[in-house]
Amino acid sequence: MGALKPWHIAILVVVLVLLFGAKRLPDAARSLGRSLRIIKAETKHLTDDDDRDLAEKADAQHARQPLPPPATEQRQPAPIQDPVQRTRDIS
């Protein structure tokens, strides 16, 4: 029941010809083919870029240098003040 039979395809072709006209169908098929080729090329380009990016990131991780040791002088943290006391000092 759900199979596509040859007469289904014939009816579909007749409906398409009636809707779009015999002249516009080949042009539409050509433009659809061009669009699909462009999409295929762009997706291939994106996957190639992703592969290159992953390889560059892997190389960059091996080239990283460790952080230098901290300076010998260590800063003292600022003393914690009570906000109420600070407002009294300002007044």
N, CA, C and O atoms as CSV, one atom per row, in Angstrom:
chain,resi,resn,atom,element,x,y,z
A,1,MET,N,N,0.820,-1.188,0.000
A,1,MET,CA,C,0.000,0.000,0.000
A,1,MET,C,C,0.866,1.254,0.000
A,1,MET,O,O,0.529,2.232,-0.668
A,2,GLY,N,N,1.987,1.244,0.745
A,2,GLY,CA,C,2.813,2.431,0.843
A,2,GLY,C,C,3.875,2.526,-0.235
A,2,GLY,O,O,4.670,3.465,-0.229
A,3,ALA,N,N,3.908,1.575,-1.161
A,3,ALA,CA,C,4.948,1.579,-2.193
A,3,ALA,C,C,4.652,2.641,-3.246
A,3,ALA,O,O,3.495,2.943,-3.540
A,4,LEU,N,N,5.705,3.193,-3.799
A,4,LEU,CA,C,5.589,4.196,-4.851
A,4,LEU,C,C,5.541,3.470,-6.191
A,4,LEU,O,O,6.505,2.808,-6.576
A,5,LYS,N,N,4.453,3.590,-6.882
A,5,LYS,CA,C,4.255,2.889,-8.146
A,5,LYS,C,C,4.553,3.832,-9.306
A,5,LYS,O,O,4.536,5.049,-9.126
A,6,PRO,N,N,4.824,3.293,-10.488
A,6,PRO,CA,C,5.140,4.151,-11.641
A,6,PRO,C,C,4.053,5.169,-11.957
A,6,PRO,O,O,4.372,6.286,-12.366
A,7,TRP,N,N,2.798,4.828,-11.785
A,7,TRP,CA,C,1.755,5.790,-12.113
A,7,TRP,C,C,1.717,6.932,-11.098
A,7,TRP,O,O,1.239,8.020,-11.418
A,8,HIS,N,N,2.225,6.699,-9.850
A,8,HIS,CA,C,2.347,7.797,-8.882
A,8,HIS,C,C,3.363,8.816,-9.382
A,8,HIS,O,O,3.141,10.025,-9.304
A,9,ILE,N,N,4.471,8.314,-9.893
A,9,ILE,CA,C,5.523,9.200,-10.413
A,9,ILE,C,C,5.006,9.973,-11.618
A,9,ILE,O,O,5.290,11.163,-11.756
A,10,ALA,N,N,4.241,9.306,-12.501
A,10,ALA,CA,C,3.694,9.977,-13.682
A,10,ALA,C,C,2.749,11.105,-13.277
A,10,ALA,O,O,2.789,12.188,-13.861
A,11,ILE,N,N,1.908,10.860,-12.290
A,11,ILE,CA,C,0.989,11.906,-11.814
A,11,ILE,C,C,1.773,13.064,-11.203
A,11,ILE,O,O,1.425,14.226,-11.417
A,12,LEU,N,N,2.817,12.764,-10.453
A,12,LEU,CA,C,3.640,13.807,-9.849
A,12,LEU,C,C,4.320,14.668,-10.913
A,12,LEU,O,O,4.382,15.890,-10.775
A,13,VAL,N,N,4.829,14.037,-11.970
A,13,VAL,CA,C,5.475,14.780,-13.061
A,13,VAL,C,C,4.464,15.668,-13.759
A,13,VAL,O,O,4.768,16.822,-14.061
A,14,VAL,N,N,3.259,15.155,-14.027
A,14,VAL,CA,C,2.226,15.949,-14.681
A,14,VAL,C,C,1.851,17.155,-13.826
A,14,VAL,O,O,1.690,18.257,-14.350
A,15,VAL,N,N,1.712,16.963,-12.536
A,15,VAL,CA,C,1.361,18.073,-11.638
A,15,VAL,C,C,2.475,19.115,-11.628
A,15,VAL,O,O,2.194,20.313,-11.670
A,16,LEU,N,N,3.737,18.681,-11.571
A,16,LEU,CA,C,4.854,19.631,-11.583
A,16,LEU,C,C,4.905,20.421,-12.878
A,16,LEU,O,O,5.153,21.627,-12.857
A,17,VAL,N,N,4.675,19.761,-14.000
A,17,VAL,CA,C,4.682,20.451,-15.296
A,17,VAL,C,C,3.548,21.463,-15.349
A,17,VAL,O,O,3.730,22.573,-15.851
A,18,LEU,N,N,2.396,21.097,-14.844
A,18,LEU,CA,C,1.270,22.037,-14.846
A,18,LEU,C,C,1.530,23.231,-13.937
A,18,LEU,O,O,1.160,24.357,-14.273
A,19,LEU,N,N,2.165,22.996,-12.785
A,19,LEU,CA,C,2.401,24.092,-11.840
A,19,LEU,C,C,3.505,25.034,-12.319
A,19,LEU,O,O,3.344,26.253,-12.280
A,20,PHE,N,N,4.609,24.475,-12.765
A,20,PHE,CA,C,5.776,25.302,-13.066
A,20,PHE,C,C,6.013,25.528,-14.547
A,20,PHE,O,O,6.731,26.463,-14.900
A,21,GLY,N,N,5.466,24.747,-15.397
A,21,GLY,CA,C,5.685,24.902,-16.825
A,21,GLY,C,C,6.887,24.085,-17.273
A,21,GLY,O,O,7.830,23.876,-16.510
A,22,ALA,N,N,6.843,23.625,-18.521
A,22,ALA,CA,C,7.893,22.737,-19.048
A,22,ALA,C,C,9.232,23.461,-19.177
A,22,ALA,O,O,10.279,22.825,-19.060
A,23,LYS,N,N,9.228,24.774,-19.414
A,23,LYS,CA,C,10.482,25.502,-19.602
A,23,LYS,C,C,11.201,25.753,-18.274
A,23,LYS,O,O,12.431,25.728,-18.227
A,24,ARG,N,N,10.465,25.990,-17.222
A,24,ARG,CA,C,11.085,26.345,-15.939
A,24,ARG,C,C,11.619,25.145,-15.170
A,24,ARG,O,O,12.500,25.309,-14.327
A,25,LEU,N,N,11.118,23.957,-15.432
A,25,LEU,CA,C,11.565,22.772,-14.700
A,25,LEU,C,C,13.050,22.467,-14.915
A,25,LEU,O,O,13.750,22.233,-13.930
A,26,PRO,N,N,13.568,22.457,-16.147
A,26,PRO,CA,C,15.013,22.192,-16.307
A,26,PRO,C,C,15.877,23.261,-15.644
A,26,PRO,O,O,16.919,22.953,-15.066
A,27,ASP,N,N,15.442,24.521,-15.729
A,27,ASP,CA,C,16.195,25.596,-15.067
A,27,ASP,C,C,16.205,25.410,-13.554
A,27,ASP,O,O,17.227,25.621,-12.901
A,28,ALA,N,N,15.067,25.017,-13.006
A,28,ALA,CA,C,14.985,24.794,-11.570
A,28,ALA,C,C,15.865,23.619,-11.156
A,28,ALA,O,O,16.533,23.678,-10.123
A,29,ALA,N,N,15.871,22.559,-11.949
A,29,ALA,CA,C,16.713,21.399,-11.641
A,29,ALA,C,C,18.195,21.767,-11.714
A,29,ALA,O,O,18.986,21.323,-10.882
A,30,ARG,N,N,18.573,22.580,-12.709
A,30,ARG,CA,C,19.971,23.027,-12.836
A,30,ARG,C,C,20.389,23.867,-11.636
A,30,ARG,O,O,21.468,23.666,-11.078
A,31,SER,N,N,19.546,24.797,-11.243
A,31,SER,CA,C,19.902,25.654,-10.107
A,31,SER,C,C,19.945,24.850,-8.811
A,31,SER,O,O,20.768,25.125,-7.938
A,32,LEU,N,N,19.067,23.865,-8.681
A,32,LEU,CA,C,19.102,22.998,-7.507
A,32,LEU,C,C,20.399,22.191,-7.473
A,32,LEU,O,O,21.002,22.028,-6.412
A,33,GLY,N,N,20.827,21.687,-8.628
A,33,GLY,CA,C,22.090,20.945,-8.700
A,33,GLY,C,C,23.280,21.813,-8.333
A,33,GLY,O,O,24.175,21.366,-7.616
A,34,ARG,N,N,23.302,23.055,-8.819
A,34,ARG,CA,C,24.392,23.984,-8.478
A,34,ARG,C,C,24.412,24.256,-6.978
A,34,ARG,O,O,25.469,24.261,-6.347
A,35,SER,N,N,23.236,24.480,-6.424
A,35,SER,CA,C,23.156,24.761,-4.987
A,35,SER,C,C,23.670,23.585,-4.171
A,35,SER,O,O,24.394,23.773,-3.193
A,36,LEU,N,N,23.302,22.385,-4.566
A,36,LEU,CA,C,23.770,21.202,-3.847
A,36,LEU,C,C,25.279,21.038,-3.953
A,36,LEU,O,O,25.931,20.645,-2.986
A,37,ARG,N,N,25.842,21.341,-5.137
A,37,ARG,CA,C,27.305,21.270,-5.288
A,37,ARG,C,C,28.001,22.279,-4.394
A,37,ARG,O,O,29.029,21.970,-3.790
A,38,ILE,N,N,27.452,23.479,-4.304
A,38,ILE,CA,C,28.042,24.516,-3.453
A,38,ILE,C,C,27.977,24.090,-1.990
A,38,ILE,O,O,28.955,24.228,-1.255
A,39,ILE,N,N,26.829,23.575,-1.572
A,39,ILE,CA,C,26.679,23.129,-0.182
A,39,ILE,C,C,27.658,22.007,0.126
A,39,ILE,O,O,28.270,21.992,1.194
A,40,LYS,N,N,27.811,21.063,-0.806
A,40,LYS,CA,C,28.728,19.946,-0.605
A,40,LYS,C,C,30.162,20.445,-0.474
A,40,LYS,O,O,30.905,19.987,0.394
A,41,ALA,N,N,30.555,21.393,-1.341
A,41,ALA,CA,C,31.917,21.930,-1.281
A,41,ALA,C,C,32.152,22.682,0.025
A,41,ALA,O,O,33.219,22.559,0.627
A,42,GLU,N,N,31.165,23.459,0.466
A,42,GLU,CA,C,31.332,24.228,1.701
A,42,GLU,C,C,31.415,23.325,2.921
A,42,GLU,O,O,32.225,23.570,3.815
A,43,THR,N,N,30.587,22.279,2.972
A,43,THR,CA,C,30.658,21.386,4.124
A,43,THR,C,C,31.973,20.617,4.135
A,43,THR,O,O,32.531,20.352,5.200
A,44,LYS,N,N,32.472,20.257,2.950
A,44,LYS,CA,C,33.776,19.587,2.890
A,44,LYS,C,C,34.870,20.537,3.364
A,44,LYS,O,O,35.792,20.137,4.075
A,45,HIS,N,N,34.756,21.796,2.962
A,45,HIS,CA,C,35.734,22.812,3.373
A,45,HIS,C,C,35.692,22.998,4.894
A,45,HIS,O,O,36.735,23.140,5.533
A,46,LEU,N,N,34.490,22.997,5.467
A,46,LEU,CA,C,34.375,23.163,6.916
A,46,LEU,C,C,34.988,21.987,7.666
A,46,LEU,O,O,35.684,22.184,8.662
A,47,THR,N,N,34.739,20.770,7.199
A,47,THR,CA,C,35.311,19.613,7.886
A,47,THR,C,C,36.821,19.589,7.734
A,47,THR,O,O,37.520,19.179,8.661
A,48,ASP,N,N,37.349,20.021,6.581
A,48,ASP,CA,C,38.799,20.095,6.410
A,48,ASP,C,C,39.396,21.123,7.364
A,48,ASP,O,O,40.453,20.891,7.949
A,49,ASP,N,N,38.716,22.267,7.521
A,49,ASP,CA,C,39.193,23.300,8.448
A,49,ASP,C,C,39.180,22.781,9.875
A,49,ASP,O,O,40.113,23.039,10.637
A,50,ASP,N,N,38.131,22.051,10.246
A,50,ASP,CA,C,38.048,21.500,11.599
A,50,ASP,C,C,39.189,20.535,11.860
A,50,ASP,O,O,39.782,20.552,12.939
A,51,ASP,N,N,39.505,19.691,10.879
A,51,ASP,CA,C,40.607,18.747,11.041
A,51,ASP,C,C,41.928,19.486,11.199
A,51,ASP,O,O,42.757,19.107,12.026
A,52,ARG,N,N,42.130,20.544,10.407
A,52,ARG,CA,C,43.366,21.329,10.507
A,52,ARG,C,C,43.451,22.041,11.850
A,52,ARG,O,O,44.514,22.092,12.468
A,53,ASP,N,N,42.313,22.596,12.304
A,53,ASP,CA,C,42.295,23.295,13.591
A,53,ASP,C,C,42.641,22.351,14.737
A,53,ASP,O,O,43.373,22.719,15.656
A,54,LEU,N,N,42.107,21.125,14.675
A,54,LEU,CA,C,42.403,20.163,15.732
A,54,LEU,C,C,43.885,19.806,15.734
A,54,LEU,O,O,44.491,19.668,16.797
A,55,ALA,N,N,44.467,19.655,14.549
A,55,ALA,CA,C,45.890,19.329,14.469
A,55,ALA,C,C,46.733,20.490,15.001
A,55,ALA,O,O,47.725,20.267,15.694
A,56,GLU,N,N,46.343,21.728,14.680
A,56,GLU,CA,C,47.091,22.886,15.169
A,56,GLU,C,C,46.978,22.996,16.684
A,56,GLU,O,O,47.959,23.321,17.354
A,57,LYS,N,N,45.810,22.735,17.226
A,57,LYS,CA,C,45.639,22.811,18.683
A,57,LYS,C,C,46.469,21.744,19.378
A,57,LYS,O,O,47.057,21.994,20.430
A,58,ALA,N,N,46.515,20.554,18.790
A,58,ALA,CA,C,47.311,19.481,19.391
A,58,ALA,C,C,48.794,19.857,19.375
A,58,ALA,O,O,49.502,19.605,20.350
A,59,ASP,N,N,49.274,20.457,18.277
A,59,ASP,CA,C,50.669,20.885,18.216
A,59,ASP,C,C,50.927,22.024,19.192
A,59,ASP,O,O,51.993,22.085,19.805
A,60,ALA,N,N,49.973,22.917,19.339
A,60,ALA,CA,C,50.155,24.068,20.223
A,60,ALA,C,C,50.228,23.629,21.684
A,60,ALA,O,O,50.944,24.247,22.472
A,61,GLN,N,N,49.517,22.596,22.053
A,61,GLN,CA,C,49.556,22.144,23.439
A,61,GLN,C,C,50.922,21.575,23.789
A,61,GLN,O,O,51.368,21.709,24.929
A,62,HIS,N,N,51.590,20.949,22.841
A,62,HIS,CA,C,52.910,20.403,23.116
A,62,HIS,C,C,53.962,21.499,23.179
A,62,HIS,O,O,55.018,21.308,23.783
A,63,ALA,N,N,53.691,22.638,22.567
A,63,ALA,CA,C,54.661,23.719,22.531
A,63,ALA,C,C,54.521,24.689,23.696
A,63,ALA,O,O,55.283,25.652,23.775
A,64,ARG,N,N,53.592,24.473,24.583
A,64,ARG,CA,C,53.392,25.391,25.708
A,64,ARG,C,C,54.551,25.298,26.690
A,64,ARG,O,O,55.130,24.233,26.902
A,65,GLN,N,N,54.866,26.428,27.276
A,65,GLN,CA,C,55.924,26.511,28.278
A,65,GLN,C,C,55.278,26.612,29.653
A,65,GLN,O,O,54.191,27.177,29.779
A,66,PRO,N,N,55.926,26.075,30.691
A,66,PRO,CA,C,55.347,26.212,32.032
A,66,PRO,C,C,55.425,27.663,32.500
A,66,PRO,O,O,56.242,28.446,32.016
A,67,LEU,N,N,54.571,27.998,33.437
A,67,LEU,CA,C,54.574,29.347,33.985
A,67,LEU,C,C,55.845,29.588,34.773
A,67,LEU,O,O,56.369,28.667,35.398
A,68,PRO,N,N,56.353,30.825,34.753
A,68,PRO,CA,C,57.555,31.114,35.548
A,68,PRO,C,C,57.218,31.051,37.034
A,68,PRO,O,O,56.069,31.275,37.413
A,69,PRO,N,N,58.199,30.749,37.881
A,69,PRO,CA,C,57.924,30.699,39.323
A,69,PRO,C,C,57.544,32.085,39.833
A,69,PRO,O,O,57.956,33.087,39.250
A,70,PRO,N,N,56.780,32.157,40.895
A,70,PRO,CA,C,56.370,33.467,41.416
A,70,PRO,C,C,57.586,34.251,41.928
A,70,PRO,O,O,58.611,33.681,42.299
A,71,ALA,N,N,57.433,35.549,41.933
A,71,ALA,CA,C,58.516,36.420,42.400
A,71,ALA,C,C,58.774,36.164,43.883
A,71,ALA,O,O,57.894,35.699,44.608
A,72,THR,N,N,59.986,36.474,44.319
A,72,THR,CA,C,60.348,36.229,45.717
A,72,THR,C,C,59.593,37.156,46.660
A,72,THR,O,O,59.299,36.782,47.796
A,73,GLU,N,N,59.283,38.341,46.204
A,73,GLU,CA,C,58.519,39.274,47.044
A,73,GLU,C,C,57.049,38.905,46.947
A,73,GLU,O,O,56.483,38.852,45.855
A,74,GLN,N,N,56.455,38.657,48.058
A,74,GLN,CA,C,55.031,38.376,48.067
A,74,GLN,C,C,54.317,39.544,48.715
A,74,GLN,O,O,54.730,40.063,49.752
A,75,ARG,N,N,53.246,39.934,48.078
A,75,ARG,CA,C,52.488,41.058,48.598
A,75,ARG,C,C,51.657,40.604,49.777
A,75,ARG,O,O,51.128,39.493,49.800
A,76,GLN,N,N,51.555,41.472,50.738
A,76,GLN,CA,C,50.719,41.204,51.900
A,76,GLN,C,C,49.270,41.535,51.526
A,76,GLN,O,O,49.011,42.567,50.908
A,77,PRO,N,N,48.350,40.682,51.889
A,77,PRO,CA,C,46.952,41.002,51.596
A,77,PRO,C,C,46.510,42.207,52.414
A,77,PRO,O,O,46.974,42.419,53.535
A,78,ALA,N,N,45.631,42.970,51.853
A,78,ALA,CA,C,45.123,44.151,52.545
A,78,ALA,C,C,44.334,43.706,53.768
A,78,ALA,O,O,43.590,42.727,53.709
A,79,PRO,N,N,44.495,44.425,54.876
A,79,PRO,CA,C,43.754,44.035,56.087
A,79,PRO,C,C,42.255,44.228,55.868
A,79,PRO,O,O,41.820,45.167,55.201
A,80,ILE,N,N,41.504,43.341,56.431
A,80,ILE,CA,C,40.056,43.406,56.291
A,80,ILE,C,C,39.538,44.429,57.285
A,80,ILE,O,O,39.835,44.367,58.478
A,81,GLN,N,N,38.755,45.375,56.770
A,81,GLN,CA,C,38.200,46.412,57.629
A,81,GLN,C,C,36.698,46.227,57.742
A,81,GLN,O,O,36.030,45.745,56.828
A,82,ASP,N,N,36.209,46.617,58.869
A,82,ASP,CA,C,34.777,46.589,59.089
A,82,ASP,C,C,34.155,47.742,58.306
A,82,ASP,O,O,34.628,48.872,58.425
A,83,PRO,N,N,33.106,47.498,57.506
A,83,PRO,CA,C,32.509,48.586,56.732
A,83,PRO,C,C,31.984,49.717,57.607
A,83,PRO,O,O,32.036,50.882,57.213
A,84,VAL,N,N,31.483,49.386,58.782
A,84,VAL,CA,C,30.976,50.434,59.675
A,84,VAL,C,C,32.132,51.315,60.138
A,84,VAL,O,O,32.011,52.540,60.151
A,85,GLN,N,N,33.256,50.696,60.519
A,85,GLN,CA,C,34.423,51.445,60.959
A,85,GLN,C,C,34.951,52.327,59.828
A,85,GLN,O,O,35.383,53.456,60.061
A,86,ARG,N,N,34.912,51.798,58.593
A,86,ARG,CA,C,35.413,52.582,57.464
A,86,ARG,C,C,34.554,53.823,57.236
A,86,ARG,O,O,35.092,54.885,56.922
A,87,THR,N,N,33.251,53.719,57.383
A,87,THR,CA,C,32.391,54.896,57.214
A,87,THR,C,C,32.598,55.892,58.347
A,87,THR,O,O,32.456,57.096,58.133
A,88,ARG,N,N,32.928,55.423,59.544
A,88,ARG,CA,C,33.209,56.332,60.651
A,88,ARG,C,C,34.508,57.082,60.390
A,88,ARG,O,O,34.621,58.266,60.709
A,89,ASP,N,N,35.498,56.386,59.805
A,89,ASP,CA,C,36.780,57.040,59.517
A,89,ASP,C,C,36.609,58.122,58.451
A,89,ASP,O,O,37.269,59.159,58.519
A,90,ILE,N,N,35.754,57.902,57.492
A,90,ILE,CA,C,35.566,58.862,56.415
A,90,ILE,C,C,34.836,60.096,56.940
A,90,ILE,O,O,35.150,61.202,56.501
A,91,SER,N,N,33.883,59.961,57.854
A,91,SER,CA,C,33.090,61.076,58.357
A,91,SER,C,C,33.882,62.030,59.164
A,91,SER,O,O,33.341,63.022,59.654
